């Protein structure tokens, strides 16, 4: 399933007809489908200042990852402690959640309102590396490129602020035209 079809099926869509909308394939193998969580998050343990707590009011943003012009899936279940319930491709939290979580594999990240969080916080909760030349299990002699709202982000990747309805695209390897926005369910972008 393409990222576009997956996003549409899970309640968000990229704007059809926009020149950046292309069906990019998901990469082959487990590196392109990283695990959503690790033992400390499953147990709800503190991760520095990031604490697992009861669900609260959230806003959403959209994150897309590409390595060598292939989609890296942002999985359902990031920031969701046990117990949880798998419902199709989605995860239903039944315990505590961290201030950043994903409930489906469409790249929609829920961020707890009232918190000033950065991209580094998401990767900490996910348990995946993020650096100038590192994106999850991928690394290169070339730097990771970051786009926010379709514009190249100049600065440390870790410092990208997580704001309502942001469209964040990270690329390592070949260039993929970044989407300038994502249309969330309910028509907000």
Buried (B, 14 or more C-beta within 10 A) or exposed (E): EEBBEBBBBBBBBBEEEBEBBEEBEBBEEEEBBBEBBEEBBBEBEEBEEBEBEEEEEBBBBBBBBBBBBBBBBBBBBBBBBBEBEEEEBBBEBEBBBBBBBBBBBBBBBBBBEEBEBBBBBBBBBBBBEBBEEBBBBBBBEEEBBBBBBBEEBEEBBBEBEBBEBBBBBBBBBEEBBBBBBBBBEEEEE
